[in-house]
Amino acid sequence: MTSEPFSLERFQALADAYGGVIARWPDDEKDDALRVSRTPEGENYPRRRTEPRRGTRRLAGTGPQ
């Protein structure tokens, strides 16, 4: 972990790299990530990145319907 404060930008970079499940993120980032995830900005970021885009179609057999 860096000596810099954990920023929203760092949170967003990790969410882009590892997805919206913080349990999958590097162990040394999880505590700070959980703290940021409880802010309004952090709370919405992974959800926004992992939800299907409006107007997209799911292919049969690729996930929950």
C-alpha positions as CSV (number, residue, x, y, z in Angstrom):
1,M,0.0,0.0,0.0
2,T,1.2,3.5,-0.7
3,S,1.9,6.1,1.9
4,E,-0.6,8.5,0.2
5,P,-4.2,8.7,1.5
6,F,-6.6,6.2,-0.2
7,S,-8.5,8.4,-2.7
8,L,-11.7,7.9,-4.6
9,E,-9.5,7.7,-7.8
10,R,-7.6,4.8,-6.3
11,F,-10.9,3.2,-5.3
12,Q,-12.2,3.6,-8.8
13,A,-9.0,2.1,-10.3
14,L,-9.3,-0.9,-8.1
15,A,-13.0,-1.3,-8.9
16,D,-12.2,-1.2,-12.6
17,A,-9.4,-3.7,-12.2
18,Y,-11.0,-6.2,-9.7
19,G,-14.8,-5.5,-10.0
20,G,-17.3,-4.5,-7.4
21,V,-16.6,-7.2,-4.9
22,I,-14.0,-5.8,-2.4
23,A,-13.3,-9.3,-1.1
24,R,-11.5,-10.0,-4.4
25,W,-9.3,-6.9,-4.0
26,P,-5.7,-7.0,-2.7
27,D,-5.7,-7.6,1.1
28,D,-3.7,-4.5,1.8
29,E,-6.3,-2.3,0.1
30,K,-9.5,-3.8,1.6
31,D,-9.8,-1.8,4.8
32,D,-9.4,1.5,3.0
33,A,-11.7,0.4,0.2
34,L,-14.4,-0.6,2.6
35,R,-14.2,2.8,4.2
36,V,-14.5,4.6,0.8
37,S,-17.3,2.2,-0.2
38,R,-19.5,3.6,2.6
39,T,-19.3,7.1,1.1
40,P,-22.0,8.2,-1.4
41,E,-19.4,8.3,-4.2
42,G,-17.9,5.0,-3.4
43,E,-21.3,3.3,-2.8
44,N,-22.4,4.0,-6.3
45,Y,-19.2,3.5,-8.3
46,P,-18.9,-0.3,-8.5
47,R,-22.6,-0.8,-8.9
48,R,-22.6,1.6,-11.8
49,R,-19.6,-0.2,-13.4
50,T,-21.0,-3.7,-13.0
51,E,-24.7,-3.2,-14.0
52,P,-25.5,-3.9,-17.6
53,R,-25.9,-0.8,-19.7
54,R,-29.3,0.3,-20.6
55,G,-30.5,-1.1,-23.9
56,T,-28.1,-4.1,-23.8
57,R,-29.4,-7.6,-24.2
58,R,-28.3,-10.6,-22.3
59,L,-27.4,-13.7,-24.3
60,A,-29.4,-16.8,-23.4
61,G,-27.6,-18.9,-20.8
62,T,-25.1,-16.1,-19.8
63,G,-26.5,-15.2,-16.4
64,P,-29.5,-14.4,-14.3
65,Q,-32.6,-13.4,-16.3
